[in-house]
Amino acid sequence: MRARDDRDQRDVMLAQMVDAFMAGDVVRFREACAWLRDYCDDIKRKSGRVLVGRHWFDPERRAALVRNWHEQHPVGRRGRKKRLSA
């Protein structure tokens, strides 16, 4: 469970984001959004998730996706076929 001060800081930043949006303060709004995004990413990393591209996966799910892709795209004896240039 996260510490109480983490929740307090999150709540303060969320309130700042709403206030900045209502006041039209773009700079403060962007800073609060960036902080909240980093905070959420940190929580996901601590829970063991992995970022692949723009998507978060559990390690087991990512391994299953990679395995499935390799089953659908087998490598021949001579490696992958090269694309013909037009």
C-alpha positions as CSV (number, residue, x, y, z in Angstrom):
1,M,0.0,0.0,0.0
2,R,1.3,3.5,-0.9
3,A,2.2,6.0,1.8
4,R,-0.3,8.6,2.7
5,D,1.9,11.4,1.6
6,D,2.0,9.9,-2.0
7,R,-1.8,10.1,-2.1
8,D,-1.8,13.6,-0.7
9,Q,0.7,14.7,-3.3
10,R,-1.4,13.0,-6.0
11,D,-4.5,14.8,-4.8
12,V,-2.8,18.2,-4.7
13,M,-1.5,17.7,-8.3
14,L,-4.9,16.6,-9.5
15,A,-6.5,19.7,-7.8
16,Q,-3.8,21.9,-9.4
17,M,-4.6,20.4,-12.8
18,V,-8.3,21.1,-12.5
19,D,-7.6,24.7,-11.2
20,A,-5.2,25.4,-14.1
21,F,-7.7,24.1,-16.6
22,M,-10.4,26.2,-15.2
23,A,-8.1,29.3,-15.1
24,G,-6.7,28.6,-18.6
25,D,-3.2,28.4,-17.3
26,V,-1.7,26.1,-19.9
27,V,1.8,25.9,-18.4
28,R,0.6,24.8,-15.0
29,F,-1.8,22.4,-16.6
30,R,0.9,20.7,-18.6
31,E,3.2,20.4,-15.6
32,A,0.5,18.8,-13.6
33,C,-0.4,16.4,-16.4
34,A,3.3,15.4,-16.9
35,W,3.7,14.8,-13.1
36,L,0.5,12.7,-13.0
37,R,1.6,10.7,-16.1
38,D,5.0,10.0,-14.5
39,Y,3.3,9.0,-11.2
40,C,1.0,6.5,-13.0
41,D,3.9,5.1,-15.0
42,D,5.9,4.6,-11.8
43,I,3.0,2.7,-10.2
44,K,2.7,0.5,-13.2
45,R,6.5,-0.2,-13.2
46,K,6.4,-1.0,-9.5
47,S,3.5,-3.5,-10.1
48,G,5.7,-5.4,-12.6
49,R,4.2,-4.2,-15.9
50,V,6.4,-3.7,-19.0
51,L,6.0,-0.8,-21.5
52,V,6.1,-2.0,-25.1
53,G,5.5,0.8,-27.6
54,R,2.6,2.7,-26.1
55,H,1.0,-0.2,-24.3
56,W,1.6,-1.7,-20.8
57,F,1.7,-5.5,-20.5
58,D,2.2,-8.0,-17.7
59,P,5.4,-9.9,-18.5
60,E,3.4,-13.2,-19.0
61,R,1.1,-11.6,-21.5
62,R,3.9,-10.0,-23.4
63,A,5.7,-13.4,-23.6
64,A,2.5,-15.0,-24.9
65,L,2.2,-12.3,-27.6
66,V,5.8,-12.7,-28.7
67,R,5.4,-16.5,-28.8
68,N,2.2,-16.2,-30.8
69,W,3.9,-13.8,-33.3
70,H,6.8,-16.2,-33.8
71,E,4.4,-19.1,-34.4
72,Q,2.6,-17.1,-37.0
73,H,5.8,-15.9,-38.7
74,P,8.2,-18.8,-38.8
75,V,11.8,-18.3,-39.9
76,G,12.8,-20.6,-42.8
77,R,16.2,-22.3,-43.2
78,R,17.6,-19.2,-44.9
79,G,16.1,-16.6,-42.6
80,R,13.3,-14.2,-43.4
81,K,12.5,-13.3,-46.9
82,K,13.6,-9.9,-48.1
83,R,11.1,-7.6,-49.6
84,L,11.5,-7.0,-53.3
85,S,12.2,-3.4,-54.0
86,A,9.9,-1.9,-56.6
